[in-house]
């Protein structure tokens, strides 16, 4: 049977597209140790997972966007790996969607300034004011919004985030409404709302 070039191209695209895991499969992988291969994510494991039972009791996820150029996530993650508690985050996402896991999940990097927003500008801050802090929050840094700090994430970063946020929530039993943008809980920069679009997307996906 003859196959047209169009049909052949479609078939090839389907075969080359990585299959995404179901939520149940992701939840199982999320509780693993070591360096699991998670469908839909390219992870560079600088710090492999340990036993999740020994992880720090994480309760929140905070989305950050660094004012670095494309390609800066790798360097930031490597520096974080060398000094885990320095100012930075546990997870870094490059513009091509590559995820760098830089810190063991029983250690606490330094990020955010203490949940100092209590103006209800973006969300109701009654439950976050001085409560959503570095000691209970996983930081995820998206690289690439330089020189325009208002530039949004790339399509590859959004695709990676859609899987990554599910993995983080499943691994640490974090509720959907505990995914926050940096600017929702801390004052940062009047020029843009850091992490707001990504955090909103995560909450929208979780309600599907």
mmCIF file of the C-alpha atoms, coordinates in Angstrom:
data_MODEL
# 
_entry.id   MODEL 
# 
loop_
_atom_site.group_PDB 
_atom_site.id 
_atom_site.type_symbol 
_atom_site.label_atom_id 
_atom_site.label_alt_id 
_atom_site.label_comp_id 
_atom_site.label_asym_id 
_atom_site.label_entity_id 
_atom_site.label_seq_id 
_atom_site.pdbx_PDB_ins_code 
_atom_site.Cartn_x 
_atom_site.Cartn_y 
_atom_site.Cartn_z 
_atom_site.occupancy 
_atom_site.B_iso_or_equiv 
_atom_site.pdbx_formal_charge 
_atom_site.auth_seq_id 
_atom_site.auth_comp_id 
_atom_site.auth_asym_id 
_atom_site.auth_atom_id 
_atom_site.pdbx_PDB_model_num 
ATOM 1   C CA . UNK A 1 1   ? 0.000  0.000  0.000  1.00 0.00 ? 1   UNK A CA 1 
ATOM 2   C CA . UNK A 1 2   ? 1.347  3.414  -1.007 1.00 0.00 ? 2   UNK A CA 1 
ATOM 3   C CA . UNK A 1 3   ? 1.730  6.007  1.723  1.00 0.00 ? 3   UNK A CA 1 
ATOM 4   C CA . UNK A 1 4   ? 1.665  9.661  0.760  1.00 0.00 ? 4   UNK A CA 1 
ATOM 5   C CA . UNK A 1 5   ? 4.477  11.937 1.828  1.00 0.00 ? 5   UNK A CA 1 
ATOM 6   C CA . UNK A 1 6   ? 2.055  13.826 4.058  1.00 0.00 ? 6   UNK A CA 1 
ATOM 7   C CA . UNK A 1 7   ? 0.902  10.688 5.825  1.00 0.00 ? 7   UNK A CA 1 
ATOM 8   C CA . UNK A 1 8   ? 4.488  9.513  6.145  1.00 0.00 ? 8   UNK A CA 1 
ATOM 9   C CA . UNK A 1 9   ? 5.478  12.827 7.722  1.00 0.00 ? 9   UNK A CA 1 
ATOM 10  C CA . UNK A 1 10  ? 2.580  12.666 10.191 1.00 0.00 ? 10  UNK A CA 1 
ATOM 11  C CA . UNK A 1 11  ? 3.459  9.078  11.120 1.00 0.00 ? 11  UNK A CA 1 
ATOM 12  C CA . UNK A 1 12  ? 7.103  10.010 11.634 1.00 0.00 ? 12  UNK A CA 1 
ATOM 13  C CA . UNK A 1 13  ? 6.125  12.942 13.864 1.00 0.00 ? 13  UNK A CA 1 
ATOM 14  C CA . UNK A 1 14  ? 3.929  10.691 15.986 1.00 0.00 ? 14  UNK A CA 1 
ATOM 15  C CA . UNK A 1 15  ? 6.698  8.143  16.357 1.00 0.00 ? 15  UNK A CA 1 
ATOM 16  C CA . UNK A 1 16  ? 9.247  10.794 17.305 1.00 0.00 ? 16  UNK A CA 1 
ATOM 17  C CA . UNK A 1 17  ? 6.993  12.565 19.825 1.00 0.00 ? 17  UNK A CA 1 
ATOM 18  C CA . UNK A 1 18  ? 7.816  11.313 23.328 1.00 0.00 ? 18  UNK A CA 1 
ATOM 19  C CA . UNK A 1 19  ? 4.877  9.699  25.090 1.00 0.00 ? 19  UNK A CA 1 
ATOM 20  C CA . UNK A 1 20  ? 3.784  11.485 28.229 1.00 0.00 ? 20  UNK A CA 1 
ATOM 21  C CA . UNK A 1 21  ? 3.100  9.475  31.344 1.00 0.00 ? 21  UNK A CA 1 
ATOM 22  C CA . UNK A 1 22  ? -0.329 9.353  32.900 1.00 0.00 ? 22  UNK A CA 1 
ATOM 23  C CA . UNK A 1 23  ? -0.815 11.173 36.200 1.00 0.00 ? 23  UNK A CA 1 
ATOM 24  C CA . UNK A 1 24  ? -0.718 7.831  38.021 1.00 0.00 ? 24  UNK A CA 1 
ATOM 25  C CA . UNK A 1 25  ? 2.552  6.876  36.331 1.00 0.00 ? 25  UNK A CA 1 
ATOM 26  C CA . UNK A 1 26  ? 4.040  10.287 37.105 1.00 0.00 ? 26  UNK A CA 1 
ATOM 27  C CA . UNK A 1 27  ? 2.990  9.986  40.744 1.00 0.00 ? 27  UNK A CA 1 
ATOM 28  C CA . UNK A 1 28  ? 4.779  6.641  41.001 1.00 0.00 ? 28  UNK A CA 1 
ATOM 29  C CA . UNK A 1 29  ? 7.940  7.980  39.363 1.00 0.00 ? 29  UNK A CA 1 
ATOM 30  C CA . UNK A 1 30  ? 7.814  11.049 41.588 1.00 0.00 ? 30  UNK A CA 1 
ATOM 31  C CA . UNK A 1 31  ? 8.255  8.930  44.707 1.00 0.00 ? 31  UNK A CA 1 
ATOM 32  C CA . UNK A 1 32  ? 11.361 7.207  43.358 1.00 0.00 ? 32  UNK A CA 1 
ATOM 33  C CA . UNK A 1 33  ? 15.002 7.631  44.360 1.00 0.00 ? 33  UNK A CA 1 
ATOM 34  C CA . UNK A 1 34  ? 18.053 8.153  42.190 1.00 0.00 ? 34  UNK A CA 1 
ATOM 35  C CA . UNK A 1 35  ? 17.752 9.631  38.702 1.00 0.00 ? 35  UNK A CA 1 
ATOM 36  C CA . UNK A 1 36  ? 14.452 8.415  37.236 1.00 0.00 ? 36  UNK A CA 1 
ATOM 37  C CA . UNK A 1 37  ? 13.684 8.913  33.560 1.00 0.00 ? 37  UNK A CA 1 
ATOM 38  C CA . UNK A 1 38  ? 10.485 10.971 33.593 1.00 0.00 ? 38  UNK A CA 1 
ATOM 39  C CA . UNK A 1 39  ? 8.589  11.119 30.276 1.00 0.00 ? 39  UNK A CA 1 
ATOM 40  C CA . UNK A 1 40  ? 8.241  14.665 29.009 1.00 0.00 ? 40  UNK A CA 1 
ATOM 41  C CA . UNK A 1 41  ? 11.223 15.969 30.984 1.00 0.00 ? 41  UNK A CA 1 
ATOM 42  C CA . UNK A 1 42  ? 14.913 16.216 30.231 1.00 0.00 ? 42  UNK A CA 1 
ATOM 43  C CA . UNK A 1 43  ? 16.519 16.375 33.663 1.00 0.00 ? 43  UNK A CA 1 
ATOM 44  C CA . UNK A 1 44  ? 20.198 16.937 34.371 1.00 0.00 ? 44  UNK A CA 1 
ATOM 45  C CA . UNK A 1 45  ? 20.661 15.379 37.798 1.00 0.00 ? 45  UNK A CA 1 
ATOM 46  C CA . UNK A 1 46  ? 23.362 17.331 39.628 1.00 0.00 ? 46  UNK A CA 1 
ATOM 47  C CA . UNK A 1 47  ? 21.836 16.093 42.886 1.00 0.00 ? 47  UNK A CA 1 
ATOM 48  C CA . UNK A 1 48  ? 19.988 12.760 42.539 1.00 0.00 ? 48  UNK A CA 1 
ATOM 49  C CA . UNK A 1 49  ? 16.900 12.111 44.599 1.00 0.00 ? 49  UNK A CA 1 
ATOM 50  C CA . UNK A 1 50  ? 17.271 10.394 47.933 1.00 0.00 ? 50  UNK A CA 1 
ATOM 51  C CA . UNK A 1 51  ? 14.564 8.524  49.799 1.00 0.00 ? 51  UNK A CA 1 
ATOM 52  C CA . UNK A 1 52  ? 11.527 10.798 49.704 1.00 0.00 ? 52  UNK A CA 1 
ATOM 53  C CA . UNK A 1 53  ? 10.827 9.873  53.333 1.00 0.00 ? 53  UNK A CA 1 
ATOM 54  C CA . UNK A 1 54  ? 14.003 11.779 54.254 1.00 0.00 ? 54  UNK A CA 1 
ATOM 55  C CA . UNK A 1 55  ? 13.179 14.879 52.233 1.00 0.00 ? 55  UNK A CA 1 
ATOM 56  C CA . UNK A 1 56  ? 12.618 18.231 53.895 1.00 0.00 ? 56  UNK A CA 1 
ATOM 57  C CA . UNK A 1 57  ? 8.904  18.761 54.651 1.00 0.00 ? 57  UNK A CA 1 
ATOM 58  C CA . UNK A 1 58  ? 8.132  20.968 51.650 1.00 0.00 ? 58  UNK A CA 1 
ATOM 59  C CA . UNK A 1 59  ? 4.680  22.588 51.658 1.00 0.00 ? 59  UNK A CA 1 
ATOM 60  C CA . UNK A 1 60  ? 4.839  25.112 48.816 1.00 0.00 ? 60  UNK A CA 1 
ATOM 61  C CA . UNK A 1 61  ? 6.277  25.741 45.346 1.00 0.00 ? 61  UNK A CA 1 
ATOM 62  C CA . UNK A 1 62  ? 7.462  29.230 44.373 1.00 0.00 ? 62  UNK A CA 1 
ATOM 63  C CA . UNK A 1 63  ? 8.011  30.170 40.729 1.00 0.00 ? 63  UNK A CA 1 
ATOM 64  C CA . UNK A 1 64  ? 10.948 32.486 40.026 1.00 0.00 ? 64  UNK A CA 1 
ATOM 65  C CA . UNK A 1 65  ? 12.259 34.047 36.815 1.00 0.00 ? 65  UNK A CA 1 
ATOM 66  C CA . UNK A 1 66  ? 15.913 34.981 36.704 1.00 0.00 ? 66  UNK A CA 1 
ATOM 67  C CA . UNK A 1 67  ? 17.178 38.101 34.965 1.00 0.00 ? 67  UNK A CA 1 
ATOM 68  C CA . UNK A 1 68  ? 19.835 36.057 33.188 1.00 0.00 ? 68  UNK A CA 1 
ATOM 69  C CA . UNK A 1 69  ? 20.232 35.335 29.478 1.00 0.00 ? 69  UNK A CA 1 
ATOM 70  C CA . UNK A 1 70  ? 19.331 32.116 27.705 1.00 0.00 ? 70  UNK A CA 1 
ATOM 71  C CA . UNK A 1 71  ? 21.827 29.454 28.754 1.00 0.00 ? 71  UNK A CA 1 
ATOM 72  C CA . UNK A 1 72  ? 22.258 30.753 32.298 1.00 0.00 ? 72  UNK A CA 1 
ATOM 73  C CA . UNK A 1 73  ? 20.311 28.008 34.080 1.00 0.00 ? 73  UNK A CA 1 
ATOM 74  C CA . UNK A 1 74  ? 23.165 25.532 33.796 1.00 0.00 ? 74  UNK A CA 1 
ATOM 75  C CA . UNK A 1 75  ? 25.681 27.886 35.395 1.00 0.00 ? 75  UNK A CA 1 
ATOM 76  C CA . UNK A 1 76  ? 23.267 28.889 38.126 1.00 0.00 ? 76  UNK A CA 1 
ATOM 77  C CA . UNK A 1 77  ? 22.454 25.285 38.904 1.00 0.00 ? 77  UNK A CA 1 
ATOM 78  C CA . UNK A 1 78  ? 26.124 24.295 39.006 1.00 0.00 ? 78  UNK A CA 1 
ATOM 79  C CA . UNK A 1 79  ? 26.923 27.100 41.426 1.00 0.00 ? 79  UNK A CA 1 
ATOM 80  C CA . UNK A 1 80  ? 23.942 26.076 43.532 1.00 0.00 ? 80  UNK A CA 1 
ATOM 81  C CA . UNK A 1 81  ? 25.154 22.474 43.590 1.00 0.00 ? 81  UNK A CA 1 
ATOM 82  C CA . UNK A 1 82  ? 28.562 23.593 44.876 1.00 0.00 ? 82  UNK A CA 1 
ATOM 83  C CA . UNK A 1 83  ? 26.975 25.727 47.600 1.00 0.00 ? 83  UNK A CA 1 
ATOM 84  C CA . UNK A 1 84  ? 23.431 24.402 48.207 1.00 0.00 ? 84  UNK A CA 1 
ATOM 85  C CA . UNK A 1 85  ? 22.347 26.983 50.770 1.00 0.00 ? 85  UNK A CA 1 
ATOM 86  C CA . UNK A 1 86  ? 23.473 30.017 48.740 1.00 0.00 ? 86  UNK A CA 1 
ATOM 87  C CA . UNK A 1 87  ? 20.867 32.410 47.382 1.00 0.00 ? 87  UNK A CA 1 
ATOM 88  C CA . UNK A 1 88  ? 19.116 30.451 44.663 1.00 0.00 ? 88  UNK A CA 1 
ATOM 89  C CA . UNK A 1 89  ? 16.776 27.522 44.198 1.00 0.00 ? 89  UNK A CA 1 
ATOM 90  C CA . UNK A 1 90  ? 16.536 23.752 44.050 1.00 0.00 ? 90  UNK A CA 1 
ATOM 91  C CA . UNK A 1 91  ? 15.348 23.449 40.438 1.00 0.00 ? 91  UNK A CA 1 
ATOM 92  C CA . UNK A 1 92  ? 16.379 25.465 37.373 1.00 0.00 ? 92  UNK A CA 1 
ATOM 93  C CA . UNK A 1 93  ? 14.662 25.416 33.957 1.00 0.00 ? 93  UNK A CA 1 
ATOM 94  C CA . UNK A 1 94  ? 16.562 26.460 30.823 1.00 0.00 ? 94  UNK A CA 1 
ATOM 95  C CA . UNK A 1 95  ? 14.961 28.120 27.809 1.00 0.00 ? 95  UNK A CA 1 
ATOM 96  C CA . UNK A 1 96  ? 15.172 24.842 25.858 1.00 0.00 ? 96  UNK A CA 1 
ATOM 97  C CA . UNK A 1 97  ? 13.161 23.116 28.600 1.00 0.00 ? 97  UNK A CA 1 
ATOM 98  C CA . UNK A 1 98  ? 16.087 21.301 30.221 1.00 0.00 ? 98  UNK A CA 1 
ATOM 99  C CA . UNK A 1 99  ? 15.562 20.926 33.970 1.00 0.00 ? 99  UNK A CA 1 
ATOM 100 C CA . UNK A 1 100 ? 18.575 21.074 36.292 1.00 0.00 ? 100 UNK A CA 1 
ATOM 101 C CA . UNK A 1 101 ? 18.031 19.479 39.710 1.00 0.00 ? 101 UNK A CA 1 
ATOM 102 C CA . UNK A 1 102 ? 20.760 21.219 41.676 1.00 0.00 ? 102 UNK A CA 1 
ATOM 103 C CA . UNK A 1 103 ? 20.152 20.542 45.362 1.00 0.00 ? 103 UNK A CA 1 
ATOM 104 C CA . UNK A 1 104 ? 19.323 17.432 47.371 1.00 0.00 ? 104 UNK A CA 1 
ATOM 105 C CA . UNK A 1 105 ? 15.757 17.727 48.630 1.00 0.00 ? 105 UNK A CA 1 
ATOM 106 C CA . UNK A 1 106 ? 16.745 17.460 52.285 1.00 0.00 ? 106 UNK A CA 1 
ATOM 107 C CA . UNK A 1 107 ? 18.639 20.775 52.018 1.00 0.00 ? 107 UNK A CA 1 
ATOM 108 C CA . UNK A 1 108 ? 17.202 24.306 52.011 1.00 0.00 ? 108 UNK A CA 1 
ATOM 109 C CA . UNK A 1 109 ? 18.503 26.931 49.527 1.00 0.00 ? 109 UNK A CA 1 
ATOM 110 C CA . UNK A 1 110 ? 18.047 30.640 50.222 1.00 0.00 ? 110 UNK A CA 1 
ATOM 111 C CA . UNK A 1 111 ? 15.257 32.272 48.215 1.00 0.00 ? 111 UNK A CA 1 
ATOM 112 C CA . UNK A 1 112 ? 12.397 34.727 48.793 1.00 0.00 ? 112 UNK A CA 1 
ATOM 113 C CA . UNK A 1 113 ? 12.583 37.428 51.447 1.00 0.00 ? 113 UNK A CA 1 
ATOM 114 C CA . UNK A 1 114 ? 10.131 36.184 54.012 1.00 0.00 ? 114 UNK A CA 1 
ATOM 115 C CA . UNK A 1 115 ? 6.686  36.456 52.421 1.00 0.00 ? 115 UNK A CA 1 
ATOM 116 C CA . UNK A 1 116 ? 6.491  40.174 53.036 1.00 0.00 ? 116 UNK A CA 1 
ATOM 117 C CA . UNK A 1 117 ? 3.523  40.945 50.779 1.00 0.00 ? 117 UNK A CA 1 
ATOM 118 C CA . UNK A 1 118 ? 0.317  41.643 52.706 1.00 0.00 ? 118 UNK A CA 1 
ATOM 119 C CA . UNK A 1 119 ? -1.525 43.964 50.329 1.00 0.00 ? 119 UNK A CA 1 
ATOM 120 C CA . UNK A 1 120 ? -3.752 41.358 48.610 1.00 0.00 ? 120 UNK A CA 1 
ATOM 121 C CA . UNK A 1 121 ? -2.679 42.868 45.286 1.00 0.00 ? 121 UNK A CA 1 
ATOM 122 C CA . UNK A 1 122 ? -2.538 39.560 43.434 1.00 0.00 ? 122 UNK A CA 1 
ATOM 123 C CA . UNK A 1 123 ? -3.956 37.008 45.867 1.00 0.00 ? 123 UNK A CA 1 
ATOM 124 C CA . UNK A 1 124 ? -5.356 36.901 49.364 1.00 0.00 ? 124 UNK A CA 1 
ATOM 125 C CA . UNK A 1 125 ? -2.209 37.140 51.484 1.00 0.00 ? 125 UNK A CA 1 
ATOM 126 C CA . UNK A 1 126 ? -3.796 36.121 54.776 1.00 0.00 ? 126 UNK A CA 1 
ATOM 127 C CA . UNK A 1 127 ? -2.382 32.599 54.507 1.00 0.00 ? 127 UNK A CA 1 
ATOM 128 C CA . UNK A 1 128 ? 0.980  33.538 52.957 1.00 0.00 ? 128 UNK A CA 1 
ATOM 129 C CA . UNK A 1 129 ? 2.146  36.546 54.947 1.00 0.00 ? 129 UNK A CA 1 
ATOM 130 C CA . UNK A 1 130 ? 5.278  35.428 56.806 1.00 0.00 ? 130 UNK A CA 1 
ATOM 131 C CA . UNK A 1 131 ? 4.162  31.811 56.202 1.00 0.00 ? 131 UNK A CA 1 
ATOM 132 C CA . UNK A 1 132 ? 5.359  30.904 52.690 1.00 0.00 ? 132 UNK A CA 1 
ATOM 133 C CA . UNK A 1 133 ? 9.114  31.126 53.221 1.00 0.00 ? 133 UNK A CA 1 
ATOM 134 C CA . UNK A 1 134 ? 12.303 29.437 52.063 1.00 0.00 ? 134 UNK A CA 1 
ATOM 135 C CA . UNK A 1 135 ? 12.180 26.867 54.862 1.00 0.00 ? 135 UNK A CA 1 
ATOM 136 C CA . UNK A 1 136 ? 8.961  25.337 53.549 1.00 0.00 ? 136 UNK A CA 1 
ATOM 137 C CA . UNK A 1 137 ? 9.007  26.230 49.841 1.00 0.00 ? 137 UNK A CA 1 
ATOM 138 C CA . UNK A 1 138 ? 10.654 24.689 46.796 1.00 0.00 ? 138 UNK A CA 1 
ATOM 139 C CA . UNK A 1 139 ? 12.012 27.297 44.421 1.00 0.00 ? 139 UNK A CA 1 
ATOM 140 C CA . UNK A 1 140 ? 11.874 26.754 40.653 1.00 0.00 ? 140 UNK A CA 1 
ATOM 141 C CA . UNK A 1 141 ? 13.867 29.245 38.567 1.00 0.00 ? 141 UNK A CA 1 
ATOM 142 C CA . UNK A 1 142 ? 13.079 29.890 34.884 1.00 0.00 ? 142 UNK A CA 1 
ATOM 143 C CA . UNK A 1 143 ? 16.033 31.379 33.005 1.00 0.00 ? 143 UNK A CA 1 
ATOM 144 C CA . UNK A 1 144 ? 16.037 33.743 30.059 1.00 0.00 ? 144 UNK A CA 1 
ATOM 145 C CA . UNK A 1 145 ? 14.139 36.981 30.714 1.00 0.00 ? 145 UNK A CA 1 
ATOM 146 C CA . UNK A 1 146 ? 17.092 39.238 29.902 1.00 0.00 ? 146 UNK A CA 1 
ATOM 147 C CA . UNK A 1 147 ? 17.358 41.967 28.744 1.00 0.00 ? 147 UNK A CA 1 
ATOM 148 C CA . UNK A 1 148 ? 13.550 42.261 28.872 1.00 0.00 ? 148 UNK A CA 1 
ATOM 149 C CA . UNK A 1 149 ? 12.436 41.281 32.362 1.00 0.00 ? 149 UNK A CA 1 
ATOM 150 C CA . UNK A 1 150 ? 8.837  41.196 31.197 1.00 0.00 ? 150 UNK A CA 1 
ATOM 151 C CA . UNK A 1 151 ? 9.573  38.533 28.571 1.00 0.00 ? 151 UNK A CA 1 
ATOM 152 C CA . UNK A 1 152 ? 7.590  35.387 29.135 1.00 0.00 ? 152 UNK A CA 1 
ATOM 153 C CA . UNK A 1 153 ? 8.873  31.809 29.258 1.00 0.00 ? 153 UNK A CA 1 
ATOM 154 C CA . UNK A 1 154 ? 9.559  29.848 26.084 1.00 0.00 ? 154 UNK A CA 1 
ATOM 155 C CA . UNK A 1 155 ? 7.233  27.161 24.739 1.00 0.00 ? 155 UNK A CA 1 
ATOM 156 C CA . UNK A 1 156 ? 9.792  24.550 25.808 1.00 0.00 ? 156 UNK A CA 1 
ATOM 157 C CA . UNK A 1 157 ? 9.818  25.904 29.359 1.00 0.00 ? 157 UNK A CA 1 
ATOM 158 C CA . UNK A 1 158 ? 6.025  25.855 29.528 1.00 0.00 ? 158 UNK A CA 1 
ATOM 159 C CA . UNK A 1 159 ? 5.941  22.255 28.280 1.00 0.00 ? 159 UNK A CA 1 
ATOM 160 C CA . UNK A 1 160 ? 8.524  21.211 30.871 1.00 0.00 ? 160 UNK A CA 1 
ATOM 161 C CA . UNK A 1 161 ? 6.676  23.083 33.633 1.00 0.00 ? 161 UNK A CA 1 
ATOM 162 C CA . UNK A 1 162 ? 3.436  21.253 32.868 1.00 0.00 ? 162 UNK A CA 1 
ATOM 163 C CA . UNK A 1 163 ? 5.128  17.964 33.753 1.00 0.00 ? 163 UNK A CA 1 
ATOM 164 C CA . UNK A 1 164 ? 7.503  19.276 36.412 1.00 0.00 ? 164 UNK A CA 1 
ATOM 165 C CA . UNK A 1 165 ? 4.829  20.867 38.576 1.00 0.00 ? 165 UNK A CA 1 
ATOM 166 C CA . UNK A 1 166 ? 2.896  17.583 38.620 1.00 0.00 ? 166 UNK A CA 1 
ATOM 167 C CA . UNK A 1 167 ? 6.037  15.727 39.670 1.00 0.00 ? 167 UNK A CA 1 
ATOM 168 C CA . UNK A 1 168 ? 6.841  18.190 42.463 1.00 0.00 ? 168 UNK A CA 1 
ATOM 169 C CA . UNK A 1 169 ? 3.303  18.144 43.795 1.00 0.00 ? 169 UNK A CA 1 
ATOM 170 C CA . UNK A 1 170 ? 3.132  14.353 43.723 1.00 0.00 ? 170 UNK A CA 1 
ATOM 171 C CA . UNK A 1 171 ? 6.558  13.837 45.307 1.00 0.00 ? 171 UNK A CA 1 
ATOM 172 C CA . UNK A 1 172 ? 5.976  16.180 48.236 1.00 0.00 ? 172 UNK A CA 1 
ATOM 173 C CA . UNK A 1 173 ? 2.165  16.073 48.533 1.00 0.00 ? 173 UNK A CA 1 
ATOM 174 C CA . UNK A 1 174 ? 1.844  19.788 47.796 1.00 0.00 ? 174 UNK A CA 1 
ATOM 175 C CA . UNK A 1 175 ? -1.731 21.077 47.254 1.00 0.00 ? 175 UNK A CA 1 
ATOM 176 C CA . UNK A 1 176 ? -2.562 22.857 44.016 1.00 0.00 ? 176 UNK A CA 1 
ATOM 177 C CA . UNK A 1 177 ? -3.271 26.155 45.778 1.00 0.00 ? 177 UNK A CA 1 
ATOM 178 C CA . UNK A 1 178 ? 0.221  26.065 47.298 1.00 0.00 ? 178 UNK A CA 1 
ATOM 179 C CA . UNK A 1 179 ? 1.847  26.879 43.950 1.00 0.00 ? 179 UNK A CA 1 
ATOM 180 C CA . UNK A 1 180 ? 2.820  30.551 44.125 1.00 0.00 ? 180 UNK A CA 1 
ATOM 181 C CA . UNK A 1 181 ? 4.467  33.188 41.980 1.00 0.00 ? 181 UNK A CA 1 
ATOM 182 C CA . UNK A 1 182 ? 7.367  35.019 43.592 1.00 0.00 ? 182 UNK A CA 1 
ATOM 183 C CA . UNK A 1 183 ? 5.561  38.315 43.238 1.00 0.00 ? 183 UNK A CA 1 
ATOM 184 C CA . UNK A 1 184 ? 2.399  37.000 44.881 1.00 0.00 ? 184 UNK A CA 1 
ATOM 185 C CA . UNK A 1 185 ? 4.203  36.639 48.194 1.00 0.00 ? 185 UNK A CA 1 
ATOM 186 C CA . UNK A 1 186 ? 7.221  38.968 48.025 1.00 0.00 ? 186 UNK A CA 1 
ATOM 187 C CA . UNK A 1 187 ? 7.880  42.445 46.678 1.00 0.00 ? 187 UNK A CA 1 
ATOM 188 C CA . UNK A 1 188 ? 10.321 42.238 43.769 1.00 0.00 ? 188 UNK A CA 1 
ATOM 189 C CA . UNK A 1 189 ? 10.121 44.482 40.737 1.00 0.00 ? 189 UNK A CA 1 
ATOM 190 C CA . UNK A 1 190 ? 7.419  46.942 39.644 1.00 0.00 ? 190 UNK A CA 1 
ATOM 191 C CA . UNK A 1 191 ? 8.277  46.331 35.967 1.00 0.00 ? 191 UNK A CA 1 
ATOM 192 C CA . UNK A 1 192 ? 6.718  42.854 35.879 1.00 0.00 ? 192 UNK A CA 1 
ATOM 193 C CA . UNK A 1 193 ? 4.990  40.203 37.947 1.00 0.00 ? 193 UNK A CA 1 
ATOM 194 C CA . UNK A 1 194 ? 7.626  37.541 38.475 1.00 0.00 ? 194 UNK A CA 1 
ATOM 195 C CA . UNK A 1 195 ? 6.330  34.010 37.983 1.00 0.00 ? 195 UNK A CA 1 
ATOM 196 C CA . UNK A 1 196 ? 2.685  35.040 37.885 1.00 0.00 ? 196 UNK A CA 1 
ATOM 197 C CA . UNK A 1 197 ? 1.767  33.612 34.498 1.00 0.00 ? 197 UNK A CA 1 
ATOM 198 C CA . UNK A 1 198 ? 3.500  30.287 35.175 1.00 0.00 ? 198 UNK A CA 1 
ATOM 199 C CA . UNK A 1 199 ? 1.934  29.907 38.620 1.00 0.00 ? 199 UNK A CA 1 
ATOM 200 C CA . UNK A 1 200 ? -1.491 30.736 37.209 1.00 0.00 ? 200 UNK A CA 1 
ATOM 201 C CA . UNK A 1 201 ? -0.995 28.152 34.443 1.00 0.00 ? 201 UNK A CA 1 
ATOM 202 C CA . UNK A 1 202 ? -0.099 25.494 37.000 1.00 0.00 ? 202 UNK A CA 1 
ATOM 203 C CA . UNK A 1 203 ? -3.259 26.150 38.982 1.00 0.00 ? 203 UNK A CA 1 
ATOM 204 C CA . UNK A 1 204 ? -5.326 26.099 35.800 1.00 0.00 ? 204 UNK A CA 1 
ATOM 205 C CA . UNK A 1 205 ? -3.843 22.776 34.652 1.00 0.00 ? 205 UNK A CA 1 
ATOM 206 C CA . UNK A 1 206 ? -4.485 21.225 38.017 1.00 0.00 ? 206 UNK A CA 1 
ATOM 207 C CA . UNK A 1 207 ? -8.172 22.070 37.849 1.00 0.00 ? 207 UNK A CA 1 
ATOM 208 C CA . UNK A 1 208 ? -8.649 20.385 34.460 1.00 0.00 ? 208 UNK A CA 1 
# 
